[in-house]
């Protein structure tokens, strides 16, 4: 049986993703599996990947910062992802790009309710819980 709080968290996450375009210009994820998980949850906005081949973090921020004024860093919610988020936030903010930390916190709480801490795992939870949607 599906727990009501998990079901509601998935619905809230899907709804939030559908409205992110009005808050930020782009979402930055770690890799292609993260991007695909967001697409499968219905997000059709701009997604850039941290793992762009041949780019240092500074070059990545320069490239993305030249196109967008505000971003959501949706790195994983494990220790490595949190550290990456901190580094990229500092670099983006130095360049004058707004990083939406509030949205990240909300998504992190929803993911914790769902019991997932990596963005790519949202696909699995959608398949388990989402079949009841």
Protein Blocks (a to p, Z undefined) as FASTA:
>chain_A
ZZfklmmmmmmmmmmmmmmmmmpmbdcdfblmlmmmmmmnopabdcddfklghiafklmm
mmmmmmpcbdcddddfbfklmmmmmmmmmmmmmnopacdfklmmmmmmmmmmnopabfkl
mmmmmmmmmmmZZ
